[in-house]
Amino acid sequence: MSRYIPVELRRIVVERANHLCEYCLAFEGFSAVKFQIEHIVSLKHGGQTIAENLAIACIYCYLNKGTD
Ligand SMILES: [Zn+2]
């Protein structure tokens, strides 16, 4: 689910994951499309916008996971 993620929170999540998609381990530096920050437990299921509930994902994993 798309939602504004504060710049500092994005930085924490990206550095924690070493710029790797947390699902398929693709490296963000090799991607033409900026990786997305997504909610592990989606907002519609009560997930929060906190570092522990956020993951960096390549566009393929982001689109395939969806909100459920
Ligand atoms: Zn991926």
N, CA, C, O and the ligand as a Tripos MOL2 file, in Angstrom:
@<TRIPOS>MOLECULE
protein
  273   271    69     0     0
PROTEIN
NO_CHARGES

@<TRIPOS>ATOM
      1 N           0.8500   -1.1720    0.0000 N.3       1 MET1
      2 CA          0.0000    0.0000    0.0000 C.3       1 MET1
      3 C           0.8950    1.2340    0.0000 C.2       1 MET1
      4 O           1.8170    1.3350    0.8090 O.2       1 MET1
      5 N           0.6350    2.1380   -0.8720 N.am      2 SER2
      6 CA          1.4380    3.3280   -0.9820 C.3       2 SER2
      7 C           1.0260    4.3480    0.0690 C.2       2 SER2
      8 O          -0.1630    4.5810    0.2880 O.2       2 SER2
      9 N           2.0090    4.9490    0.7130 N.am      3 ARG3
     10 CA          1.7590    5.9910    1.6920 C.3       3 ARG3
     11 C           3.0590    6.7170    1.9070 C.2       3 ARG3
     12 O           4.1330    6.1310    1.7700 O.2       3 ARG3
     13 N           2.9740    7.9900    2.2410 N.am      4 TYR4
     14 CA          4.1890    8.7660    2.4450 C.3       4 TYR4
     15 C           5.0040    8.1830    3.6000 C.2       4 TYR4
     16 O           4.4900    7.9520    4.6940 O.2       4 TYR4
     17 N           6.2820    7.9550    3.3260 N.am      5 ILE5
     18 CA          7.2080    7.4790    4.3420 C.3       5 ILE5
     19 C           8.2140    8.6070    4.5770 C.2       5 ILE5
     20 O           8.8620    9.0410    3.6240 O.2       5 ILE5
     21 N           8.3660    9.0890    5.7940 N.am      6 PRO6
     22 CA          9.3390   10.1510    6.0560 C.3       6 PRO6
     23 C          10.7350    9.7550    5.5730 C.2       6 PRO6
     24 O          11.1200    8.5870    5.6440 O.2       6 PRO6
     25 N          11.4880   10.7440    5.0830 N.am      7 VAL7
     26 CA         12.8180   10.4930    4.5140 C.3       7 VAL7
     27 C          13.7150    9.7590    5.5090 C.2       7 VAL7
     28 O          14.4080    8.8150    5.1280 O.2       7 VAL7
     29 N          13.7140   10.1710    6.7590 N.am      8 GLU8
     30 CA         14.5800    9.5440    7.7560 C.3       8 GLU8
     31 C          14.1830    8.0850    8.0020 C.2       8 GLU8
     32 O          15.0440    7.2260    8.1900 O.2       8 GLU8
     33 N          12.8970    7.8150    8.0000 N.am      9 LEU9
     34 CA         12.4300    6.4390    8.2020 C.3       9 LEU9
     35 C          12.8250    5.5700    7.0100 C.2       9 LEU9
     36 O          13.2140    4.4160    7.1860 O.2       9 LEU9
     37 N          12.7270    6.1160    5.8050 N.am     10 ARG10
     38 CA         13.1400    5.3790    4.6160 C.3      10 ARG10
     39 C          14.6260    5.0570    4.6950 C.2      10 ARG10
     40 O          15.0470    3.9450    4.3740 O.2      10 ARG10
     41 N          15.4240    6.0450    5.1290 N.am     11 ARG11
     42 CA         16.8700    5.8350    5.2280 C.3      11 ARG11
     43 C          17.1750    4.6910    6.2010 C.2      11 ARG11
     44 O          18.0250    3.8490    5.9110 O.2      11 ARG11
     45 N          16.5140    4.6520    7.3180 N.am     12 ILE12
     46 CA         16.7310    3.5920    8.3090 C.3      12 ILE12
     47 C          16.4340    2.2300    7.7030 C.2      12 ILE12
     48 O          17.2220    1.2970    7.8580 O.2      12 ILE12
     49 N          15.3120    2.1080    7.0180 N.am     13 VAL13
     50 CA         14.9050    0.8250    6.4430 C.3      13 VAL13
     51 C          15.8740    0.4000    5.3310 C.2      13 VAL13
     52 O          16.2640   -0.7650    5.2540 O.2      13 VAL13
     53 N          16.2560    1.3420    4.4820 N.am     14 VAL14
     54 CA         17.1450    1.0300    3.3610 C.3      14 VAL14
     55 C          18.5240    0.6120    3.8620 C.2      14 VAL14
     56 O          19.0940   -0.3590    3.3650 O.2      14 VAL14
     57 N          19.0590    1.3290    4.8360 N.am     15 GLU15
     58 CA         20.3940    0.9940    5.3550 C.3      15 GLU15
     59 C          20.3620   -0.3190    6.1330 C.2      15 GLU15
     60 O          21.3190   -1.0900    6.0740 O.2      15 GLU15
     61 N          19.2920   -0.5810    6.8530 N.am     16 ARG16
     62 CA         19.1610   -1.8500    7.5820 C.3      16 ARG16
     63 C          19.2150   -3.0290    6.6140 C.2      16 ARG16
     64 O          19.7580   -4.0850    6.9370 O.2      16 ARG16
     65 N          18.6540   -2.8390    5.4350 N.am     17 ALA17
     66 CA         18.5940   -3.9170    4.4410 C.3      17 ALA17
     67 C          19.7860   -3.8790    3.4740 C.2      17 ALA17
     68 O          19.8550   -4.6800    2.5420 O.2      17 ALA17
     69 N          20.7130   -2.9560    3.6940 N.am     18 ASN18
     70 CA         21.8810   -2.8250    2.7980 C.3      18 ASN18
     71 C          21.4780   -2.6280    1.3410 C.2      18 ASN18
     72 O          22.1370   -3.1340    0.4320 O.2      18 ASN18
     73 N          20.3970   -1.8950    1.1270 N.am     19 HIS19
     74 CA         19.9260   -1.5640   -0.2240 C.3      19 HIS19
     75 C          19.5180   -2.8160   -1.0130 C.2      19 HIS19
     76 O          19.5580   -2.8130   -2.2430 O.2      19 HIS19
     77 N          19.1320   -3.8690   -0.3200 N.am     20 LEU20
     78 CA         18.6730   -5.1010   -0.9760 C.3      20 LEU20
     79 C          17.1710   -5.2450   -0.7820 C.2      20 LEU20
     80 O          16.6420   -4.9480    0.2890 O.2      20 LEU20
     81 N          16.4930   -5.7000   -1.8230 N.am     21 CYS21
     82 CA         15.0800   -6.0540   -1.6700 C.3      21 CYS21
     83 C          14.9980   -7.1170   -0.5770 C.2      21 CYS21
     84 O          15.7320   -8.1040   -0.6250 O.2      21 CYS21
     85 N          14.1260   -6.9350    0.3960 N.am     22 GLU22
     86 CA         14.0740   -7.8660    1.5270 C.3      22 GLU22
     87 C          13.3230   -9.1620    1.1920 C.2      22 GLU22
     88 O          13.1760  -10.0270    2.0550 O.2      22 GLU22
     89 N          12.8530   -9.3000   -0.0390 N.am     23 TYR23
     90 CA         12.1720  -10.5270   -0.4500 C.3      23 TYR23
     91 C          13.0350  -11.3510   -1.4100 C.2      23 TYR23
     92 O          13.2080  -12.5540   -1.2110 O.2      23 TYR23
     93 N          13.5750  -10.7090   -2.4510 N.am     24 CYS24
     94 CA         14.3550  -11.4640   -3.4410 C.3      24 CYS24
     95 C          15.8460  -11.1260   -3.4090 C.2      24 CYS24
     96 O          16.6280  -11.7320   -4.1410 O.2      24 CYS24
     97 N          16.2480  -10.1690   -2.5740 N.am     25 LEU25
     98 CA         17.6450   -9.7760   -2.3770 C.3      25 LEU25
     99 C          18.2710   -9.0820   -3.5830 C.2      25 LEU25
    100 O          19.4960   -9.0200   -3.6890 O.2      25 LEU25
    101 N          17.4510   -8.5600   -4.4920 N.am     26 ALA26
    102 CA         17.9850   -7.7690   -5.6070 C.3      26 ALA26
    103 C          18.5960   -6.4930   -5.0330 C.2      26 ALA26
    104 O          18.1170   -5.9670   -4.0280 O.2      26 ALA26
    105 N          19.6550   -5.9960   -5.6740 N.am     27 PHE27
    106 CA         20.3540   -4.8000   -5.2170 C.3      27 PHE27
    107 C          19.7350   -3.5730   -5.8640 C.2      27 PHE27
    108 O          19.5760   -3.5160   -7.0830 O.2      27 PHE27
    109 N          19.3850   -2.5890   -5.0400 N.am     28 GLU28
    110 CA         18.7280   -1.3890   -5.5450 C.3      28 GLU28
    111 C          19.5950   -0.6700   -6.5780 C.2      28 GLU28
    112 O          19.0760   -0.0770   -7.5230 O.2      28 GLU28
    113 N          20.9100   -0.7240   -6.3970 N.am     29 GLY29
    114 CA         21.8130   -0.0200   -7.3040 C.3      29 GLY29
    115 C          21.7750   -0.5510   -8.7230 C.2      29 GLY29
    116 O          22.1810    0.1530   -9.6470 O.2      29 GLY29
    117 N          21.2960   -1.7840   -8.9280 N.am     30 PHE30
    118 CA         21.2230   -2.3740  -10.2640 C.3      30 PHE30
    119 C          19.8590   -2.1680  -10.9030 C.2      30 PHE30
    120 O          19.6410   -2.5650  -12.0480 O.2      30 PHE30
    121 N          18.9540   -1.5580  -10.1800 N.am     31 SER31
    122 CA         17.5940   -1.4040  -10.6810 C.3      31 SER31
    123 C          17.3910   -0.0360  -11.3250 C.2      31 SER31
    124 O          17.9000    0.9700  -10.8310 O.2      31 SER31
    125 N          16.6600   -0.0040  -12.4090 N.am     32 ALA32
    126 CA         16.3320    1.2680  -13.0630 C.3      32 ALA32
    127 C          15.2010    1.9740  -12.3220 C.2      32 ALA32
    128 O          14.9970    3.1770  -12.4890 O.2      32 ALA32
    129 N          14.4780    1.2340  -11.5170 N.am     33 VAL33
    130 CA         13.3370    1.7860  -10.7840 C.3      33 VAL33
    131 C          13.6710    1.8150   -9.2960 C.2      33 VAL33
    132 O          14.1140    0.8140   -8.7330 O.2      33 VAL33
    133 N          13.4600    2.9470   -8.6730 N.am     34 LYS34
    134 CA         13.7150    3.0850   -7.2370 C.3      34 LYS34
    135 C          12.8800    2.0800   -6.4530 C.2      34 LYS34
    136 O          11.6930    1.8980   -6.7250 O.2      34 LYS34
    137 N          13.5110    1.4290   -5.4770 N.am     35 PHE35
    138 CA         12.7900    0.4580   -4.6690 C.3      35 PHE35
    139 C          11.7400    1.1560   -3.8030 C.2      35 PHE35
    140 O          11.8450    2.3430   -3.4920 O.2      35 PHE35
    141 N          10.7480    0.3920   -3.4360 N.am     36 GLN36
    142 CA          9.6330    0.9210   -2.6600 C.3      36 GLN36
    143 C           9.7820    0.5360   -1.1960 C.2      36 GLN36
    144 O          10.3460   -0.5090   -0.8700 O.2      36 GLN36
    145 N           9.2740    1.3830   -0.3270 N.am     37 ILE37
    146 CA          9.1600    1.0230    1.0810 C.3      37 ILE37
    147 C           7.7240    0.5620    1.2830 C.2      37 ILE37
    148 O           6.7790    1.3040    1.0150 O.2      37 ILE37
    149 N           7.5690   -0.6590    1.7540 N.am     38 GLU38
    150 CA          6.2160   -1.1850    1.9000 C.3      38 GLU38
    151 C           5.9640   -1.6490    3.3280 C.2      38 GLU38
    152 O           6.8870   -1.9640    4.0780 O.2      38 GLU38
    153 N           4.6880   -1.6790    3.6720 N.am     39 HIS39
    154 CA          4.2860   -2.1340    4.9930 C.3      39 HIS39
    155 C           4.2160   -3.6640    4.9850 C.2      39 HIS39
    156 O           3.5340   -4.2460    4.1420 O.2      39 HIS39
    157 N           4.9090   -4.3120    5.9080 N.am     40 ILE40
    158 CA          4.8850   -5.7750    5.9990 C.3      40 ILE40
    159 C           3.4620   -6.2200    6.3530 C.2      40 ILE40
    160 O           2.8810   -7.0630    5.6700 O.2      40 ILE40
    161 N           2.9200   -5.6580    7.4040 N.am     41 VAL41
    162 CA          1.4860   -5.8120    7.7050 C.3      41 VAL41
    163 C           0.8330   -4.5450    7.1830 C.2      41 VAL41
    164 O           1.1140   -3.4500    7.6710 O.2      41 VAL41
    165 N          -0.0260   -4.6870    6.2070 N.am     42 SER42
    166 CA         -0.5750   -3.5090    5.5330 C.3      42 SER42
    167 C          -1.3960   -2.6350    6.4740 C.2      42 SER42
    168 O          -1.8780   -3.0800    7.5160 O.2      42 SER42
    169 N          -1.5340   -1.3980    6.0750 N.am     43 LEU43
    170 CA         -2.3070   -0.4420    6.8790 C.3      43 LEU43
    171 C          -3.7420   -0.9270    7.0700 C.2      43 LEU43
    172 O          -4.3270   -0.7510    8.1380 O.2      43 LEU43
    173 N          -4.3020   -1.5390    6.0270 N.am     44 LYS44
    174 CA         -5.7060   -1.9630    6.1350 C.3      44 LYS44
    175 C          -5.8820   -3.1330    7.0950 C.2      44 LYS44
    176 O          -6.9980   -3.4420    7.5130 O.2      44 LYS44
    177 N          -4.7670   -3.7840    7.4410 N.am     45 HIS45
    178 CA         -4.8160   -4.8620    8.4320 C.3      45 HIS45
    179 C          -4.2600   -4.4150    9.7770 C.2      45 HIS45
    180 O          -3.9570   -5.2410   10.6380 O.2      45 HIS45
    181 N          -4.1270   -3.1110    9.9520 N.am     46 GLY46
    182 CA         -3.7080   -2.5690   11.2390 C.3      46 GLY46
    183 C          -2.2230   -2.3370   11.3830 C.2      46 GLY46
    184 O          -1.7600   -1.9840   12.4680 O.2      46 GLY46
    185 N          -1.4450   -2.5290   10.2960 N.am     47 GLY47
    186 CA         -0.0070   -2.2870   10.3610 C.3      47 GLY47
    187 C           0.3030   -0.8150   10.5610 C.2      47 GLY47
    188 O          -0.4650    0.0560   10.1550 O.2      47 GLY47
    189 N           1.4300   -0.5530   11.1860 N.am     48 GLN48
    190 CA          1.8210    0.8240   11.4830 C.3      48 GLN48
    191 C           2.9890    1.2540   10.6050 C.2      48 GLN48
    192 O           3.7220    0.4210   10.0710 O.2      48 GLN48
    193 N           3.1500    2.5660   10.4660 N.am     49 THR49
    194 CA          4.2770    3.1210    9.7280 C.3      49 THR49
    195 C           5.4310    3.3360   10.6910 C.2      49 THR49
    196 O           5.7470    4.4630   11.0720 O.2      49 THR49
    197 N           6.0560    2.2220   11.0770 N.am     50 ILE50
    198 CA          7.2270    2.2260   11.9570 C.3      50 ILE50
    199 C           8.2720    1.3220   11.3200 C.2      50 ILE50
    200 O           7.9390    0.4350   10.5340 O.2      50 ILE50
    201 N           9.5330    1.5480   11.6610 N.am     51 ALA51
    202 CA         10.6320    0.8160   11.0220 C.3      51 ALA51
    203 C          10.4380   -0.6980   11.1000 C.2      51 ALA51
    204 O          10.7410   -1.4120   10.1440 O.2      51 ALA51
    205 N           9.9400   -1.1850   12.2210 N.am     52 GLU52
    206 CA          9.7840   -2.6340   12.4040 C.3      52 GLU52
    207 C           8.7350   -3.2320   11.4790 C.2      52 GLU52
    208 O           8.7160   -4.4440   11.2660 O.2      52 GLU52
    209 N           7.8640   -2.3990   10.9270 N.am     53 ASN53
    210 CA          6.8150   -2.8980   10.0320 C.3      53 ASN53
    211 C           7.0460   -2.4710    8.5920 C.2      53 ASN53
    212 O           6.1410   -2.5780    7.7640 O.2      53 ASN53
    213 N           8.2320   -1.9940    8.2850 N.am     54 LEU54
    214 CA          8.5260   -1.5460    6.9250 C.3      54 LEU54
    215 C           9.6340   -2.3910    6.3310 C.2      54 LEU54
    216 O          10.5420   -2.8380    7.0310 O.2      54 LEU54
    217 N           9.5440   -2.6030    5.0340 N.am     55 ALA55
    218 CA         10.5710   -3.3450    4.3190 C.3      55 ALA55
    219 C          10.8180   -2.6540    2.9860 C.2      55 ALA55
    220 O           9.9180   -2.0400    2.4140 O.2      55 ALA55
    221 N          12.0350   -2.7630    2.5070 N.am     56 ILE56
    222 CA         12.3400   -2.2540    1.1720 C.3      56 ILE56
    223 C          12.0960   -3.3910    0.1860 C.2      56 ILE56
    224 O          12.4760   -4.5350    0.4320 O.2      56 ILE56
    225 N          11.4610   -3.0610   -0.9250 N.am     57 ALA57
    226 CA         11.1060   -4.0890   -1.9010 C.3      57 ALA57
    227 C          11.3190   -3.5680   -3.3190 C.2      57 ALA57
    228 O          11.0250   -2.4100   -3.6190 O.2      57 ALA57
    229 N          11.8330   -4.4380   -4.1850 N.am     58 CYS58
    230 CA         11.9320   -4.0740   -5.5930 C.3      58 CYS58
    231 C          10.5150   -3.9560   -6.1530 C.2      58 CYS58
    232 O           9.5540   -4.4030   -5.5270 O.2      58 CYS58
    233 N          10.3970   -3.3690   -7.3010 N.am     59 ILE59
    234 CA          9.0700   -3.1130   -7.8610 C.3      59 ILE59
    235 C           8.3090   -4.4220   -8.1270 C.2      59 ILE59
    236 O           7.0850   -4.4610   -8.0010 O.2      59 ILE59
    237 N           9.0250   -5.4860   -8.4910 N.am     60 TYR60
    238 CA          8.3610   -6.7680   -8.7840 C.3      60 TYR60
    239 C           7.7760   -7.3800   -7.5100 C.2      60 TYR60
    240 O           6.6280   -7.8250   -7.4960 O.2      60 TYR60
    241 N           8.5720   -7.3970   -6.4480 N.am     61 CYS61
    242 CA          8.0760   -7.9500   -5.1820 C.3      61 CYS61
    243 C           6.9760   -7.0700   -4.6070 C.2      61 CYS61
    244 O           5.9900   -7.5630   -4.0590 O.2      61 CYS61
    245 N           7.1590   -5.7580   -4.7410 N.am     62 TYR62
    246 CA          6.1720   -4.8030   -4.2300 C.3      62 TYR62
    247 C           4.8210   -5.0240   -4.8850 C.2      62 TYR62
    248 O           3.7970   -5.0660   -4.2030 O.2      62 TYR62
    249 N           4.8130   -5.1640   -6.1990 N.am     63 LEU63
    250 CA          3.5470   -5.3230   -6.9190 C.3      63 LEU63
    251 C           2.9550   -6.7160   -6.7040 C.2      63 LEU63
    252 O           1.7330   -6.8700   -6.6820 O.2      63 LEU63
    253 N           3.7990   -7.7210   -6.5460 N.am     64 ASN64
    254 CA          3.2820   -9.0790   -6.3710 C.3      64 ASN64
    255 C           2.7330   -9.3140   -4.9750 C.2      64 ASN64
    256 O           1.8050  -10.1060   -4.8090 O.2      64 ASN64
    257 N           3.2820   -8.6480   -3.9660 N.am     65 LYS65
    258 CA          2.8190   -8.8910   -2.5990 C.3      65 LYS65
    259 C           1.4230   -8.3140   -2.3920 C.2      65 LYS65
    260 O           0.5550   -8.9850   -1.8340 O.2      65 LYS65
    261 N           1.2020   -7.1100   -2.8220 N.am     66 GLY66
    262 CA         -0.0970   -6.4870   -2.6010 C.3      66 GLY66
    263 C          -0.3290   -6.1860   -1.1370 C.2      66 GLY66
    264 O           0.6250   -6.1160   -0.3620 O.2      66 GLY66
    265 N          -1.5690   -6.0090   -0.7460 N.am     67 THR67
    266 CA         -1.8870   -5.6180    0.6300 C.3      67 THR67
    267 C          -2.3450   -6.7810    1.4960 C.2      67 THR67
    268 O          -2.5320   -6.6260    2.7030 O.2      67 THR67
    269 N          -2.5260   -7.9420    0.8840 N.am     68 ASP68
    270 CA         -2.9780   -9.1000    1.6700 C.3      68 ASP68
    271 C          -1.8990  -10.1660    1.7930 C.2      68 ASP68
    272 O          -2.1220  -11.2000    2.4220 O.2      68 ASP68
    273 ZN         12.3750   -8.2050   -4.8650 Zn       69 ZN69
@<TRIPOS>BOND
     1     1     2 1
     2     2     3 1
     3     3     4 2
     4     3     5 am
     5     5     6 1
     6     6     7 1
     7     7     8 2
     8     7     9 am
     9     9    10 1
    10    10    11 1
    11    11    12 2
    12    11    13 am
    13    13    14 1
    14    14    15 1
    15    15    16 2
    16    15    17 am
    17    17    18 1
    18    18    19 1
    19    19    20 2
    20    19    21 am
    21    21    22 1
    22    22    23 1
    23    23    24 2
    24    23    25 am
    25    25    26 1
    26    26    27 1
    27    27    28 2
    28    27    29 am
    29    29    30 1
    30    30    31 1
    31    31    32 2
    32    31    33 am
    33    33    34 1
    34    34    35 1
    35    35    36 2
    36    35    37 am
    37    37    38 1
    38    38    39 1
    39    39    40 2
    40    39    41 am
    41    41    42 1
    42    42    43 1
    43    43    44 2
    44    43    45 am
    45    45    46 1
    46    46    47 1
    47    47    48 2
    48    47    49 am
    49    49    50 1
    50    50    51 1
    51    51    52 2
    52    51    53 am
    53    53    54 1
    54    54    55 1
    55    55    56 2
    56    55    57 am
    57    57    58 1
    58    58    59 1
    59    59    60 2
    60    59    61 am
    61    61    62 1
    62    62    63 1
    63    63    64 2
    64    63    65 am
    65    65    66 1
    66    66    67 1
    67    67    68 2
    68    67    69 am
    69    69    70 1
    70    70    71 1
    71    71    72 2
    72    71    73 am
    73    73    74 1
    74    74    75 1
    75    75    76 2
    76    75    77 am
    77    77    78 1
    78    78    79 1
    79    79    80 2
    80    79    81 am
    81    81    82 1
    82    82    83 1
    83    83    84 2
    84    83    85 am
    85    85    86 1
    86    86    87 1
    87    87    88 2
    88    87    89 am
    89    89    90 1
    90    90    91 1
    91    91    92 2
    92    91    93 am
    93    93    94 1
    94    94    95 1
    95    95    96 2
    96    95    97 am
    97    97    98 1
    98    98    99 1
    99    99   100 2
   100    99   101 am
   101   101   102 1
   102   102   103 1
   103   103   104 2
   104   103   105 am
   105   105   106 1
   106   106   107 1
   107   107   108 2
   108   107   109 am
   109   109   110 1
   110   110   111 1
   111   111   112 2
   112   111   113 am
   113   113   114 1
   114   114   115 1
   115   115   116 2
   116   115   117 am
   117   117   118 1
   118   118   119 1
   119   119   120 2
   120   119   121 am
   121   121   122 1
   122   122   123 1
   123   123   124 2
   124   123   125 am
   125   125   126 1
   126   126   127 1
   127   127   128 2
   128   127   129 am
   129   129   130 1
   130   130   131 1
   131   131   132 2
   132   131   133 am
   133   133   134 1
   134   134   135 1
   135   135   136 2
   136   135   137 am
   137   137   138 1
   138   138   139 1
   139   139   140 2
   140   139   141 am
   141   141   142 1
   142   142   143 1
   143   143   144 2
   144   143   145 am
   145   145   146 1
   146   146   147 1
   147   147   148 2
   148   147   149 am
   149   149   150 1
   150   150   151 1
   151   151   152 2
   152   151   153 am
   153   153   154 1
   154   154   155 1
   155   155   156 2
   156   155   157 am
   157   157   158 1
   158   158   159 1
   159   159   160 2
   160   159   161 am
   161   161   162 1
   162   162   163 1
   163   163   164 2
   164   163   165 am
   165   165   166 1
   166   166   167 1
   167   167   168 2
   168   167   169 am
   169   169   170 1
   170   170   171 1
   171   171   172 2
   172   171   173 am
   173   173   174 1
   174   174   175 1
   175   175   176 2
   176   175   177 am
   177   177   178 1
   178   178   179 1
   179   179   180 2
   180   179   181 am
   181   181   182 1
   182   182   183 1
   183   183   184 2
   184   183   185 am
   185   185   186 1
   186   186   187 1
   187   187   188 2
   188   187   189 am
   189   189   190 1
   190   190   191 1
   191   191   192 2
   192   191   193 am
   193   193   194 1
   194   194   195 1
   195   195   196 2
   196   195   197 am
   197   197   198 1
   198   198   199 1
   199   199   200 2
   200   199   201 am
   201   201   202 1
   202   202   203 1
   203   203   204 2
   204   203   205 am
   205   205   206 1
   206   206   207 1
   207   207   208 2
   208   207   209 am
   209   209   210 1
   210   210   211 1
   211   211   212 2
   212   211   213 am
   213   213   214 1
   214   214   215 1
   215   215   216 2
   216   215   217 am
   217   217   218 1
   218   218   219 1
   219   219   220 2
   220   219   221 am
   221   221   222 1
   222   222   223 1
   223   223   224 2
   224   223   225 am
   225   225   226 1
   226   226   227 1
   227   227   228 2
   228   227   229 am
   229   229   230 1
   230   230   231 1
   231   231   232 2
   232   231   233 am
   233   233   234 1
   234   234   235 1
   235   235   236 2
   236   235   237 am
   237   237   238 1
   238   238   239 1
   239   239   240 2
   240   239   241 am
   241   241   242 1
   242   242   243 1
   243   243   244 2
   244   243   245 am
   245   245   246 1
   246   246   247 1
   247   247   248 2
   248   247   249 am
   249   249   250 1
   250   250   251 1
   251   251   252 2
   252   251   253 am
   253   253   254 1
   254   254   255 1
   255   255   256 2
   256   255   257 am
   257   257   258 1
   258   258   259 1
   259   259   260 2
   260   259   261 am
   261   261   262 1
   262   262   263 1
   263   263   264 2
   264   263   265 am
   265   265   266 1
   266   266   267 1
   267   267   268 2
   268   267   269 am
   269   269   270 1
   270   270   271 1
   271   271   272 2
@<TRIPOS>SUBSTRUCTURE
     1 MET1         2 RESIDUE 1 A MET
     2 SER2         6 RESIDUE 1 A SER
     3 ARG3        10 RESIDUE 1 A ARG
     4 TYR4        14 RESIDUE 1 A TYR
     5 ILE5        18 RESIDUE 1 A ILE
     6 PRO6        22 RESIDUE 1 A PRO
     7 VAL7        26 RESIDUE 1 A VAL
     8 GLU8        30 RESIDUE 1 A GLU
     9 LEU9        34 RESIDUE 1 A LEU
    10 ARG10       38 RESIDUE 1 A ARG
    11 ARG11       42 RESIDUE 1 A ARG
    12 ILE12       46 RESIDUE 1 A ILE
    13 VAL13       50 RESIDUE 1 A VAL
    14 VAL14       54 RESIDUE 1 A VAL
    15 GLU15       58 RESIDUE 1 A GLU
    16 ARG16       62 RESIDUE 1 A ARG
    17 ALA17       66 RESIDUE 1 A ALA
    18 ASN18       70 RESIDUE 1 A ASN
    19 HIS19       74 RESIDUE 1 A HIS
    20 LEU20       78 RESIDUE 1 A LEU
    21 CYS21       82 RESIDUE 1 A CYS
    22 GLU22       86 RESIDUE 1 A GLU
    23 TYR23       90 RESIDUE 1 A TYR
    24 CYS24       94 RESIDUE 1 A CYS
    25 LEU25       98 RESIDUE 1 A LEU
    26 ALA26      102 RESIDUE 1 A ALA
    27 PHE27      106 RESIDUE 1 A PHE
    28 GLU28      110 RESIDUE 1 A GLU
    29 GLY29      114 RESIDUE 1 A GLY
    30 PHE30      118 RESIDUE 1 A PHE
    31 SER31      122 RESIDUE 1 A SER
    32 ALA32      126 RESIDUE 1 A ALA
    33 VAL33      130 RESIDUE 1 A VAL
    34 LYS34      134 RESIDUE 1 A LYS
    35 PHE35      138 RESIDUE 1 A PHE
    36 GLN36      142 RESIDUE 1 A GLN
    37 ILE37      146 RESIDUE 1 A ILE
    38 GLU38      150 RESIDUE 1 A GLU
    39 HIS39      154 RESIDUE 1 A HIS
    40 ILE40      158 RESIDUE 1 A ILE
    41 VAL41      162 RESIDUE 1 A VAL
    42 SER42      166 RESIDUE 1 A SER
    43 LEU43      170 RESIDUE 1 A LEU
    44 LYS44      174 RESIDUE 1 A LYS
    45 HIS45      178 RESIDUE 1 A HIS
    46 GLY46      182 RESIDUE 1 A GLY
    47 GLY47      186 RESIDUE 1 A GLY
    48 GLN48      190 RESIDUE 1 A GLN
    49 THR49      194 RESIDUE 1 A THR
    50 ILE50      198 RESIDUE 1 A ILE
    51 ALA51      202 RESIDUE 1 A ALA
    52 GLU52      206 RESIDUE 1 A GLU
    53 ASN53      210 RESIDUE 1 A ASN
    54 LEU54      214 RESIDUE 1 A LEU
    55 ALA55      218 RESIDUE 1 A ALA
    56 ILE56      222 RESIDUE 1 A ILE
    57 ALA57      226 RESIDUE 1 A ALA
    58 CYS58      230 RESIDUE 1 A CYS
    59 ILE59      234 RESIDUE 1 A ILE
    60 TYR60      238 RESIDUE 1 A TYR
    61 CYS61      242 RESIDUE 1 A CYS
    62 TYR62      246 RESIDUE 1 A TYR
    63 LEU63      250 RESIDUE 1 A LEU
    64 ASN64      254 RESIDUE 1 A ASN
    65 LYS65      258 RESIDUE 1 A LYS
    66 GLY66      262 RESIDUE 1 A GLY
    67 THR67      266 RESIDUE 1 A THR
    68 ASP68      270 RESIDUE 1 A ASP
    69 ZN69       273 GROUP 0 **** ****
